[in-house]
Amino acid sequence: MLSTLRLNLRIILFSYIAVYAPYSQAESTTDNITQISVSCDNWPNTCNKDGSGLYFELLHTIYQPEGIRIKHRIDPFMRGLKLAEEHRVDAMAAAYKTPEREQRFIFPQTRFITAYTSVLYKRDSKQDGSPLSSNKIKGRISIVRGYNYSSHIDETANIEEIGSVQQGIKMVMSGRSDYFINAFYDSYSAMQQLAKTENERITDKVHIEIIDAKPIYLVFPKSPRGQALADMYDKNMQQLFNSGALKAFFDNRPRGNYYYYFPELGDDHALPQFKGF
């Protein structure tokens, strides 16, 4: 009887170790992180293939005080989310917070940046005024494949999914689309690049207008390591804000950019939660 009891206790103890050891090991490694892998879509000037760009550079500024290096990788947006969910990357930059995603990922308290949605249309368009004259945008609309802007589009609109931001701009310029809806930063950067390659002033031909502003966040896997990295992000972002280093980071980029990413950087108070505009 005593031997059987001892055997059962050993089985229970072994089962406990087998189940909980990975979590204990994960918790212990959070104190010795020296490198993290971060996935981001290939957004020019935001996440470049060579590791430069706003997102990767900002992450370096946030995690460098902890002695952590950023190992970047470029993946399509949906694949990046999948990699984070499967714990194959340490973070994904960046995504809107939704109830469904909060079930799958860890989000930090503080946003990464403010993301703006924009609409691009031809300056000599015969459309009836600005797209903002109506709650929903109508007509022939192009969007980059994989993104959803349905909240801004009228149900009668003719939507065409395309492969790139530059293609969307060219479609508007050629009259094949009435509007191109996309992230403001990406469209603006692509317009600048097109102006160089096409040797013409793109802004003389098309107009870009911001129609929405929302916070976007780093996405971390649901794990002790993911939670530790999210907590570290919140702590260091707050310190960067309070010390003025975050404002200096944006000041060293094209003039005035911080007003888009963090409008409250001009205020002398703690970093607030995003409340919209």
PASEBA-1860 file (N, C-alpha, C; in nm, 3 decimals):
! residues 277
1> MLSTLRLN> 0.084/-0.120/0.000/0.000/0.000/0.000/0.087/0.125/0.000 ~ 0.191/0.124/0.086/0.282/0.238/0.095/0.360/0.255/-0.035 ~ 0.401/0.144/-0.096/0.476/0.150/-0.222/0.390/0.209/-0.333 ~ 0.263/0.168/-0.333/0.171/0.221/-0.435/0.151/0.370/-0.419 ~ 0.140/0.416/-0.292/0.123/0.558/-0.264/0.244/0.638/-0.310 ~ 0.364/0.583/-0.279/0.487/0.649/-0.321/0.495/0.658/-0.473 ~ 0.455/0.548/-0.541/0.458/0.546/-0.687/0.364/0.651/-0.745 ~ 0.244/0.662/-0.686/0.147/0.762/-0.733/0.199/0.903/-0.712
9> LRIILFSY> 0.265/0.928/-0.598/0.319/1.061/-0.571/0.428/1.096/-0.673 ~ 0.511/0.995/-0.708/0.615/1.019/-0.807/0.556/1.053/-0.943 ~ 0.448/0.981/-0.979/0.382/1.008/-1.107/0.325/1.149/-1.109 ~ 0.261/1.189/-0.996/0.203/1.323/-0.988/0.313/1.428/-0.997 ~ 0.424/1.405/-0.924/0.534/1.501/-0.925/0.595/1.511/-1.065 ~ 0.611/1.399/-1.133/0.668/1.400/-1.267/0.575/1.474/-1.363 ~ 0.446/1.451/-1.348/0.348/1.517/-1.435/0.351/1.667/-1.413 ~ 0.364/1.709/-1.287/0.370/1.852/-1.255/0.491/1.917/-1.320
17> IAVYAPYS> 0.605/1.850/-1.310/0.728/1.902/-1.369/0.716/1.911/-1.521 ~ 0.659/1.805/-1.581/0.646/1.802/-1.726/0.556/1.913/-1.778 ~ 0.449/1.943/-1.701/0.354/2.044/-1.745/0.405/2.185/-1.720 ~ 0.464/2.208/-1.603/0.497/2.344/-1.563/0.642/2.385/-1.586 ~ 0.729/2.289/-1.612/0.868/2.325/-1.633/0.889/2.421/-1.748 ~ 0.819/2.402/-1.865/0.840/2.497/-1.974/0.807/2.639/-1.936 ~ 0.701/2.657/-1.853/0.663/2.792/-1.812/0.766/2.851/-1.715 ~ 0.818/2.768/-1.624/0.920/2.817/-1.532/1.045/2.855/-1.608
25> QAESTTDN> 1.079/2.772/-1.708/1.197/2.801/-1.787/1.179/2.930/-1.866 ~ 1.057/2.949/-1.922/1.029/3.070/-1.999/1.041/3.194/-1.911 ~ 0.990/3.182/-1.786/0.996/3.295/-1.694/1.140/3.330/-1.659 ~ 1.224/3.228/-1.644/1.363/3.255/-1.607/1.440/3.320/-1.721 ~ 1.402/3.289/-1.846/1.476/3.345/-1.959/1.444/3.491/-1.982 ~ 1.333/3.541/-1.926/1.297/3.681/-1.950/1.396/3.776/-1.886 ~ 1.472/3.728/-1.790/1.571/3.815/-1.725/1.702/3.820/-1.803 ~ 1.715/3.737/-1.904/1.842/3.729/-1.977/1.821/3.739/-2.129
33> ITQISVSC> 1.727/3.821/-2.170/1.701/3.837/-2.312/1.806/3.932/-2.370 ~ 1.874/3.890/-2.472/1.974/3.975/-2.537/1.936/4.010/-2.680 ~ 1.839/3.937/-2.736/1.798/3.962/-2.874/1.653/3.921/-2.892 ~ 1.577/3.999/-2.966/1.439/3.962/-2.998/1.419/3.974/-3.149 ~ 1.336/3.885/-3.201/1.303/3.888/-3.344/1.170/3.962/-3.361 ~ 1.167/4.056/-3.456/1.049/4.138/-3.480/1.012/4.129/-3.627 ~ 0.885/4.097/-3.652/0.834/4.089/-3.788/0.760/4.217/-3.823 ~ 0.776/4.261/-3.948/0.703/4.378/-3.996/0.684/4.363/-4.147
41> DNWPNTCN> 0.576/4.418/-4.197/0.553/4.420/-4.341/0.655/4.514/-4.405 ~ 0.675/4.501/-4.534/0.773/4.583/-4.605/0.712/4.718/-4.642 ~ 0.709/4.809/-4.544/0.655/4.942/-4.565/0.772/5.039/-4.581 ~ 0.787/5.100/-4.699/0.901/5.190/-4.721/0.911/5.300/-4.616 ~ 1.033/5.321/-4.567/1.065/5.422/-4.465/1.008/5.389/-4.327 ~ 0.931/5.282/-4.318/0.875/5.239/-4.190/0.941/5.109/-4.145 ~ 0.940/5.009/-4.231/1.011/4.883/-4.208/1.081/4.846/-4.338 ~ 1.207/4.879/-4.347/1.284/4.849/-4.467/1.355/4.715/-4.454
49> KDGSGLYF> 1.385/4.654/-4.566/1.447/4.522/-4.566/1.585/4.521/-4.501 ~ 1.653/4.636/-4.500/1.787/4.642/-4.441/1.784/4.670/-4.291 ~ 1.665/4.673/-4.232/1.654/4.696/-4.087/1.640/4.841/-4.048 ~ 1.642/4.930/-4.146/1.620/5.073/-4.116/1.470/5.102/-4.122 ~ 1.435/5.226/-4.096/1.294/5.265/-4.097/1.242/5.296/-3.958 ~ 1.134/5.370/-3.954/1.079/5.421/-3.829/1.056/5.312/-3.724 ~ 0.986/5.206/-3.759/0.949/5.104/-3.660/1.072/5.038/-3.600 ~ 1.162/4.989/-3.685/1.279/4.919/-3.634/1.369/5.012/-3.553
57> ELLHTIYQ> 1.383/5.136/-3.597/1.468/5.232/-3.526/1.407/5.271/-3.391 ~ 1.275/5.284/-3.387/1.208/5.315/-3.260/1.220/5.198/-3.163 ~ 1.205/5.077/-3.212/1.220/4.959/-3.127/1.361/4.948/-3.072 ~ 1.459/4.981/-3.153/1.598/4.981/-3.107/1.615/5.081/-2.992 ~ 1.554/5.199/-3.006/1.564/5.301/-2.902/1.497/5.255/-2.772 ~ 1.388/5.180/-2.784/1.313/5.135/-2.668/1.385/5.022/-2.594 ~ 1.440/4.927/-2.669/1.497/4.808/-2.605/1.648/4.815/-2.583 ~ 1.715/4.911/-2.644/1.860/4.923/-2.626/1.900/4.940/-2.479
65> PEGIRIKH> 1.827/5.020/-2.398/1.866/5.033/-2.256/1.866/4.901/-2.180 ~ 1.796/4.801/-2.231/1.793/4.670/-2.165/1.901/4.576/-2.220 ~ 1.984/4.627/-2.311/2.087/4.543/-2.371/2.032/4.444/-2.472 ~ 1.918/4.478/-2.530/1.851/4.388/-2.624/1.868/4.439/-2.767 ~ 1.912/4.351/-2.855/1.926/4.385/-2.997/1.800/4.340/-3.072 ~ 1.769/4.412/-3.179/1.652/4.381/-3.261/1.697/4.303/-3.384 ~ 1.645/4.182/-3.399/1.667/4.104/-3.520/1.542/4.118/-3.605 ~ 1.553/4.193/-3.713/1.435/4.223/-3.792/1.411/4.118/-3.900
73> RIDPFMRG> 1.286/4.109/-3.941/1.250/4.028/-4.055/1.129/4.090/-4.123 ~ 1.117/4.072/-4.253/1.008/4.129/-4.331/0.912/4.017/-4.371 ~ 0.786/4.033/-4.336/0.682/3.936/-4.370/0.555/4.010/-4.407 ~ 0.472/3.953/-4.496/0.340/4.012/-4.518/0.265/4.022/-4.386 ~ 0.177/4.121/-4.376/0.109/4.154/-4.251/0.045/4.032/-4.184 ~ -0.037/3.957/-4.258/-0.109/3.844/-4.199/-0.013/3.734/-4.157 ~ 0.094/3.714/-4.232/0.194/3.614/-4.192/0.265/3.656/-4.064 ~ 0.291/3.787/-4.050/0.354/3.835/-3.928/0.270/3.806/-3.805
81> LKLAEEHR> 0.139/3.827/-3.818/0.049/3.795/-3.707/0.052/3.645/-3.675 ~ 0.053/3.564/-3.779/0.056/3.419/-3.759/0.185/3.376/-3.690 ~ 0.298/3.435/-3.729/0.426/3.401/-3.667/0.426/3.437/-3.518 ~ 0.364/3.551/-3.484/0.356/3.590/-3.343/0.266/3.495/-3.266 ~ 0.157/3.455/-3.327/0.064/3.364/-3.260/0.129/3.228/-3.236 ~ 0.215/3.187/-3.327/0.283/3.058/-3.314/0.413/3.068/-3.235 ~ 0.441/3.186/-3.177/0.561/3.209/-3.095/0.689/3.193/-3.177 ~ 0.683/3.219/-3.305/0.801/3.206/-3.392/0.875/3.339/-3.406
89> VDAMAAAY> 0.813/3.447/-3.364/0.879/3.576/-3.348/0.842/3.631/-3.211 ~ 0.923/3.724/-3.161/0.898/3.780/-3.028/0.799/3.896/-3.031 ~ 0.784/3.959/-3.147/0.691/4.071/-3.159/0.659/4.093/-3.306 ~ 0.544/4.155/-3.329/0.504/4.191/-3.464/0.466/4.338/-3.462 ~ 0.518/4.414/-3.557/0.491/4.558/-3.563/0.418/4.590/-3.694 ~ 0.301/4.635/-3.681/0.218/4.662/-3.565/0.074/4.643/-3.611 ~ -0.023/4.642/-3.517/-0.161/4.611/-3.555/-0.259/4.686/-3.467 ~ -0.380/4.703/-3.520/-0.488/4.759/-3.440/-0.527/4.658/-3.332
97> KTPEREQR> -0.569/4.708/-3.218/-0.618/4.622/-3.111/-0.767/4.596/-3.131 ~ -0.804/4.470/-3.137/-0.945/4.431/-3.149/-0.975/4.326/-3.043 ~ -1.102/4.308/-3.006/-1.135/4.205/-2.907/-1.088/4.066/-2.949 ~ -1.098/4.035/-3.077/-1.055/3.905/-3.125/-0.904/3.889/-3.111 ~ -0.828/3.992/-3.144/-0.683/3.984/-3.132/-0.637/3.982/-2.987 ~ -0.711/4.045/-2.899/-0.674/4.042/-2.757/-0.685/3.902/-2.700 ~ -0.765/3.816/-2.762/-0.774/3.678/-2.720/-0.652/3.598/-2.764 ~ -0.585/3.645/-2.869/-0.476/3.568/-2.930/-0.338/3.620/-2.895
105> FIFPQTRF> -0.330/3.750/-2.857/-0.200/3.813/-2.837/-0.196/3.894/-2.708 ~ -0.074/3.934/-2.671/-0.054/4.029/-2.562/-0.028/4.166/-2.624 ~ -0.103/4.266/-2.577/-0.083/4.404/-2.620/-0.030/4.485/-2.502 ~ 0.069/4.571/-2.524/0.114/4.659/-2.416/0.009/4.765/-2.385 ~ 0.028/4.837/-2.276/-0.066/4.943/-2.239/-0.053/5.063/-2.332 ~ 0.068/5.092/-2.373/0.096/5.212/-2.451/0.102/5.179/-2.599 ~ 0.041/5.262/-2.679/0.042/5.238/-2.822/0.182/5.252/-2.879 ~ 0.203/5.201/-2.999/0.330/5.212/-3.068/0.337/5.348/-3.138
113> ITAYTSVL> 0.243/5.373/-3.226/0.229/5.505/-3.287/0.081/5.530/-3.313 ~ 0.050/5.647/-3.365/-0.084/5.676/-3.414/-0.085/5.649/-3.564 ~ -0.179/5.568/-3.610/-0.189/5.535/-3.751/-0.303/5.613/-3.815 ~ -0.275/5.667/-3.932/-0.374/5.746/-4.004/-0.413/5.677/-4.133 ~ -0.543/5.673/-4.159/-0.594/5.624/-4.286/-0.617/5.744/-4.378 ~ -0.577/5.729/-4.504/-0.590/5.840/-4.598/-0.660/5.795/-4.725 ~ -0.713/5.892/-4.795/-0.771/5.865/-4.926/-0.699/5.954/-5.027 ~ -0.666/5.896/-5.140/-0.594/5.966/-5.246/-0.687/5.980/-5.366
121> YKRDSKQD> -0.692/6.099/-5.425/-0.776/6.117/-5.544/-0.714/6.223/-5.634 ~ -0.754/6.221/-5.759/-0.696/6.308/-5.860/-0.740/6.452/-5.837 ~ -0.647/6.545/-5.852/-0.678/6.686/-5.827/-0.781/6.741/-5.926 ~ -0.780/6.694/-6.049/-0.876/6.744/-6.146/-0.997/6.651/-6.159 ~ -1.017/6.569/-6.053/-1.129/6.475/-6.055/-1.261/6.549/-6.064 ~ -1.356/6.488/-6.135/-1.489/6.546/-6.147/-1.582/6.496/-6.035 ~ -1.521/6.426/-5.938/-1.599/6.383/-5.823/-1.655/6.505/-5.750 ~ -1.766/6.489/-5.686/-1.835/6.599/-5.621/-1.766/6.636/-5.490
129> GSPLSSNK> -1.659/6.716/-5.500/-1.590/6.765/-5.380/-1.507/6.657/-5.314 ~ -1.470/6.684/-5.189/-1.387/6.594/-5.111/-1.462/6.467/-5.077 ~ -1.392/6.352/-5.065/-1.457/6.229/-5.019/-1.520/6.247/-4.882 ~ -1.469/6.343/-4.804/-1.520/6.364/-4.669/-1.656/6.435/-4.669 ~ -1.704/6.477/-4.786/-1.836/6.540/-4.792/-1.945/6.438/-4.767 ~ -1.909/6.310/-4.768/-2.003/6.202/-4.739/-1.944/6.113/-4.632 ~ -2.031/6.045/-4.556/-1.983/5.955/-4.451/-1.909/5.835/-4.509 ~ -1.949/5.791/-4.628/-1.888/5.676/-4.693/-1.840/5.716/-4.832
137> IKGRISIV> -1.727/5.659/-4.872/-1.668/5.691/-5.002/-1.729/5.599/-5.109 ~ -1.771/5.660/-5.218/-1.834/5.586/-5.327/-1.743/5.588/-5.451 ~ -1.782/5.511/-5.550/-1.709/5.510/-5.677/-1.617/5.391/-5.690 ~ -1.516/5.404/-5.775/-1.418/5.297/-5.798/-1.302/5.316/-5.699 ~ -1.287/5.220/-5.612/-1.191/5.233/-5.502/-1.089/5.119/-5.509 ~ -0.963/5.153/-5.498/-0.858/5.051/-5.492/-0.798/5.046/-5.352 ~ -0.769/4.926/-5.305/-0.705/4.905/-5.175/-0.600/4.795/-5.192 ~ -0.496/4.799/-5.110/-0.393/4.695/-5.116/-0.450/4.565/-5.060
145> RGYNYSSH> -0.424/4.457/-5.130/-0.475/4.326/-5.092/-0.435/4.290/-4.949 ~ -0.532/4.242/-4.871/-0.506/4.201/-4.734/-0.550/4.301/-4.630 ~ -0.586/4.423/-4.673/-0.628/4.528/-4.580/-0.777/4.554/-4.594 ~ -0.838/4.598/-4.486/-0.982/4.616/-4.483/-1.017/4.758/-4.440 ~ -1.080/4.833/-4.530/-1.123/4.969/-4.500/-1.274/4.983/-4.519 ~ -1.346/4.875/-4.493/-1.490/4.871/-4.520/-1.567/4.977/-4.442 ~ -1.516/5.018/-4.326/-1.589/5.117/-4.246/-1.591/5.253/-4.314 ~ -1.506/5.274/-4.413/-1.500/5.403/-4.484/-1.562/5.396/-4.624
153> IDETANIE> -1.608/5.278/-4.664/-1.651/5.257/-4.802/-1.801/5.232/-4.810 ~ -1.868/5.300/-4.902/-2.010/5.279/-4.925/-2.032/5.141/-4.986 ~ -2.143/5.079/-4.952/-2.170/4.943/-5.000/-2.189/4.937/-5.151 ~ -2.216/5.050/-5.214/-2.233/5.052/-5.360/-2.101/5.068/-5.434 ~ -1.991/5.089/-5.362/-1.862/5.115/-5.427/-1.810/4.990/-5.499 ~ -1.732/5.014/-5.600/-1.666/4.906/-5.675/-1.521/4.897/-5.625 ~ -1.491/4.792/-5.551/-1.360/4.778/-5.486/-1.270/4.686/-5.566 ~ -1.147/4.729/-5.589/-1.048/4.646/-5.656/-0.926/4.630/-5.566
161> EIGSVQQG> -0.890/4.505/-5.537/-0.772/4.478/-5.456/-0.649/4.475/-5.546 ~ -0.543/4.540/-5.502/-0.423/4.553/-5.583/-0.301/4.505/-5.505 ~ -0.185/4.504/-5.574/-0.068/4.443/-5.513/0.026/4.535/-5.440 ~ 0.019/4.668/-5.465/0.115/4.758/-5.402/0.059/4.899/-5.390 ~ 0.123/4.977/-5.304/0.081/5.116/-5.283/0.106/5.198/-5.409 ~ 0.222/5.180/-5.471/0.253/5.255/-5.592/0.153/5.226/-5.703 ~ 0.108/5.102/-5.711/0.007/5.068/-5.811/-0.122/5.144/-5.786 ~ -0.160/5.157/-5.658/-0.282/5.231/-5.623/-0.272/5.377/-5.663
169> IKMVMSGR> -0.157/5.438/-5.641/-0.137/5.579/-5.678/-0.144/5.595/-5.830 ~ -0.079/5.505/-5.902/-0.078/5.513/-6.048/-0.217/5.492/-6.107 ~ -0.298/5.409/-6.042/-0.433/5.385/-6.090/-0.518/5.511/-6.078 ~ -0.498/5.586/-5.970/-0.570/5.713/-5.953/-0.521/5.814/-6.056 ~ -0.390/5.822/-6.075/-0.333/5.917/-6.170/-0.380/5.891/-6.313 ~ -0.396/5.763/-6.347/-0.437/5.726/-6.483/-0.588/5.728/-6.502 ~ -0.662/5.746/-6.391/-0.807/5.749/-6.402/-0.873/5.613/-6.394 ~ -0.796/5.508/-6.365/-0.856/5.374/-6.354/-0.925/5.354/-6.220
177> SDYFINAF> -0.893/5.438/-6.121/-0.960/5.437/-5.992/-0.998/5.580/-5.956 ~ -1.109/5.596/-5.886/-1.146/5.729/-5.837/-1.071/5.760/-5.707 ~ -1.054/5.656/-5.625/-0.991/5.675/-5.494/-0.900/5.558/-5.461 ~ -0.796/5.588/-5.384/-0.708/5.485/-5.329/-0.704/5.506/-5.178 ~ -0.750/5.407/-5.102/-0.753/5.417/-4.955/-0.639/5.334/-4.899 ~ -0.562/5.396/-4.809/-0.445/5.327/-4.757/-0.392/5.402/-4.634 ~ -0.294/5.342/-4.566/-0.228/5.410/-4.454/-0.158/5.536/-4.505 ~ -0.173/5.645/-4.432/-0.120/5.774/-4.477/0.030/5.770/-4.498
185> YDSYSAMQ> 0.106/5.714/-4.400/0.252/5.714/-4.410/0.298/5.642/-4.536 ~ 0.236/5.525/-4.563/0.278/5.446/-4.678/0.249/5.518/-4.809 ~ 0.131/5.577/-4.818/0.095/5.648/-4.941/0.185/5.770/-4.963 ~ 0.210/5.843/-4.856/0.291/5.964/-4.869/0.435/5.929/-4.909 ~ 0.490/5.824/-4.847/0.626/5.780/-4.881/0.633/5.732/-5.026 ~ 0.531/5.658/-5.068/0.528/5.608/-5.206/0.515/5.723/-5.305 ~ 0.441/5.827/-5.269/0.430/5.944/-5.356/0.566/6.011/-5.373 ~ 0.642/6.021/-5.264/0.775/6.080/-5.271/0.869/5.997/-5.359
193> QLAKTENE> 0.860/5.865/-5.344/0.944/5.776/-5.422/0.908/5.783/-5.569 ~ 0.779/5.786/-5.598/0.734/5.796/-5.737/0.780/5.927/-5.801 ~ 0.779/6.033/-5.721/0.822/6.164/-5.772/0.967/6.158/-5.819 ~ 1.049/6.076/-5.752/1.191/6.063/-5.790/1.205/5.976/-5.916 ~ 1.136/5.863/-5.915/1.152/5.769/-6.027/1.082/5.818/-6.153 ~ 0.968/5.884/-6.137/0.892/5.932/-6.253/0.933/6.073/-6.295 ~ 1.016/6.136/-6.211/1.065/6.272/-6.240/0.950/6.371/-6.264 ~ 0.853/6.369/-6.177/0.743/6.463/-6.186/0.686/6.489/-6.047
201> RITDKVHI> 0.613/6.597/-6.034/0.554/6.633/-5.905/0.419/6.562/-5.889 ~ 0.422/6.453/-5.814/0.302/6.374/-5.794/0.194/6.455/-5.723 ~ 0.237/6.541/-5.629/0.140/6.618/-5.551/0.065/6.720/-5.637 ~ 0.117/6.750/-5.757/0.043/6.838/-5.847/-0.071/6.765/-5.916 ~ -0.066/6.633/-5.911/-0.165/6.553/-5.984/-0.268/6.486/-5.893 ~ -0.226/6.455/-5.770/-0.319/6.389/-5.678/-0.321/6.462/-5.545 ~ -0.430/6.442/-5.472/-0.444/6.502/-5.339/-0.462/6.389/-5.238 ~ -0.395/6.400/-5.124/-0.408/6.299/-5.018/-0.473/6.364/-4.897
209> EIIDAKPI> -0.570/6.294/-4.840/-0.649/6.350/-4.730/-0.665/6.246/-4.619 ~ -0.637/6.285/-4.496/-0.651/6.194/-4.382/-0.798/6.184/-4.344 ~ -0.847/6.060/-4.328/-0.988/6.039/-4.296/-1.009/5.969/-4.162 ~ -0.901/5.923/-4.099/-0.920/5.851/-3.972/-0.787/5.843/-3.898 ~ -0.793/5.834/-3.766/-0.673/5.819/-3.683/-0.702/5.719/-3.572 ~ -0.613/5.619/-3.558/-0.631/5.517/-3.456/-0.495/5.477/-3.399 ~ -0.494/5.428/-3.274/-0.367/5.378/-3.220/-0.337/5.239/-3.275 ~ -0.210/5.211/-3.300/-0.170/5.075/-3.331/-0.063/5.032/-3.231
217> YLVFPKSP> -0.052/4.903/-3.213/0.028/4.849/-3.103/0.125/4.742/-3.153 ~ 0.233/4.724/-3.077/0.314/4.606/-3.095/0.231/4.485/-3.053 ~ 0.254/4.373/-3.116/0.182/4.250/-3.086/0.282/4.148/-3.034 ~ 0.255/4.093/-2.915/0.345/3.995/-2.854/0.275/3.860/-2.840 ~ 0.349/3.749/-2.848/0.289/3.618/-2.825/0.237/3.606/-2.682 ~ 0.136/3.525/-2.664/0.083/3.501/-2.530/0.172/3.401/-2.459 ~ 0.268/3.453/-2.385/0.365/3.371/-2.311/0.427/3.458/-2.204 ~ 0.493/3.396/-2.104/0.564/3.478/-2.004/0.668/3.569/-2.067
225> RGQALADM> 0.737/3.522/-2.170/0.837/3.603/-2.239/0.768/3.720/-2.309 ~ 0.656/3.694/-2.376/0.582/3.799/-2.442/0.533/3.905/-2.345 ~ 0.484/3.862/-2.228/0.437/3.956/-2.127/0.551/4.040/-2.072 ~ 0.667/3.976/-2.052/0.784/4.049/-2.001/0.828/4.156/-2.100 ~ 0.827/4.122/-2.229/0.868/4.218/-2.332/0.767/4.332/-2.344 ~ 0.639/4.301/-2.327/0.536/4.405/-2.330/0.552/4.500/-2.211 ~ 0.577/4.443/-2.092/0.598/4.526/-1.972/0.722/4.613/-1.988 ~ 0.827/4.555/-2.045/0.951/4.628/-2.068/0.927/4.744/-2.165
233> YDKNMQQL> 0.847/4.718/-2.267/0.813/4.821/-2.365/0.741/4.937/-2.296 ~ 0.638/4.907/-2.215/0.563/5.012/-2.147/0.654/5.096/-2.057 ~ 0.740/5.029/-1.981/0.829/5.100/-1.889/0.924/5.193/-1.963 ~ 0.987/5.141/-2.067/1.087/5.221/-2.138/1.025/5.329/-2.224 ~ 0.909/5.304/-2.281/0.840/5.408/-2.358/0.803/5.524/-2.267 ~ 0.757/5.494/-2.145/0.723/5.601/-2.050/0.848/5.681/-2.013 ~ 0.960/5.614/-1.992/1.084/5.682/-1.957/1.134/5.770/-2.072 ~ 1.122/5.718/-2.194/1.162/5.796/-2.311/1.077/5.921/-2.324
241> FNSGALKA> 0.948/5.906/-2.296/0.857/6.021/-2.305/0.892/6.125/-2.199 ~ 0.907/6.079/-2.074/0.931/6.171/-1.963/1.066/6.244/-1.976 ~ 1.165/6.176/-2.031/1.298/6.235/-2.042/1.313/6.329/-2.162 ~ 1.217/6.326/-2.253/1.227/6.407/-2.374/1.296/6.334/-2.489 ~ 1.343/6.211/-2.463/1.416/6.136/-2.566/1.325/6.094/-2.680 ~ 1.197/6.070/-2.650/1.105/6.030/-2.756/1.081/6.146/-2.852 ~ 1.066/6.266/-2.799/1.049/6.383/-2.884/1.175/6.406/-2.967 ~ 1.292/6.387/-2.906/1.418/6.404/-2.978/1.429/6.302/-3.091
249> FFDNRPRG> 1.381/6.181/-3.066/1.384/6.078/-3.170/1.308/6.125/-3.294 ~ 1.189/6.178/-3.273/1.109/6.224/-3.386/1.162/6.354/-3.444 ~ 1.221/6.438/-3.360/1.280/6.563/-3.410/1.392/6.537/-3.509 ~ 1.461/6.424/-3.492/1.571/6.388/-3.581/1.523/6.329/-3.713 ~ 1.393/6.307/-3.722/1.333/6.258/-3.846/1.272/6.379/-3.919 ~ 1.209/6.360/-4.036/1.151/6.475/-4.107/1.068/6.564/-4.016 ~ 1.082/6.692/-4.031/1.027/6.791/-3.939/0.877/6.774/-3.917 ~ 0.839/6.777/-3.789/0.698/6.774/-3.754/0.635/6.636/-3.747
257> NYYYYFPE> 0.714/6.532/-3.777/0.654/6.399/-3.779/0.593/6.358/-3.645 ~ 0.652/6.405/-3.536/0.601/6.359/-3.407/0.458/6.406/-3.383 ~ 0.417/6.511/-3.446/0.278/6.556/-3.431/0.181/6.453/-3.487 ~ 0.228/6.378/-3.587/0.145/6.272/-3.641/0.148/6.148/-3.552 ~ 0.267/6.111/-3.507/0.281/5.985/-3.434/0.238/5.998/-3.288 ~ 0.282/6.107/-3.223/0.247/6.132/-3.084/0.213/6.280/-3.067 ~ 0.091/6.321/-3.098/0.056/6.463/-3.091/0.078/6.525/-2.953 ~ 0.071/6.444/-2.848/0.083/6.499/-2.713/0.228/6.522/-2.670
265> LGDDHALP> 0.323/6.497/-2.758/0.463/6.520/-2.720/0.491/6.666/-2.691 ~ 0.405/6.755/-2.735/0.423/6.897/-2.706/0.372/6.935/-2.568 ~ 0.310/6.843/-2.498/0.253/6.871/-2.366/0.345/6.819/-2.256 ~ 0.349/6.889/-2.145/0.435/6.850/-2.034/0.355/6.771/-1.932 ~ 0.326/6.645/-1.965/0.254/6.559/-1.872/0.285/6.414/-1.906 ~ 0.238/6.324/-1.822/0.266/6.182/-1.844/0.199/6.136/-1.974 ~ 0.254/6.031/-2.032/0.204/5.980/-2.157/0.059/5.931/-2.139 ~ -0.038/5.991/-2.204/-0.177/5.952/-2.184/-0.214/5.835/-2.274
273> QFKGF> -0.326/5.772/-2.244/-0.380/5.675/-2.336/-0.443/5.747/-2.453 ~ -0.439/5.686/-2.568/-0.490/5.749/-2.689/-0.642/5.764/-2.680 ~ -0.692/5.882/-2.714/-0.836/5.909/-2.708/-0.893/5.951/-2.843 ~ -0.808/5.951/-2.945/-0.858/5.990/-3.076/-0.858/6.140/-3.095 ~ -0.908/6.181/-3.208/-0.908/6.324/-3.240/-1.050/6.372/-3.268
END
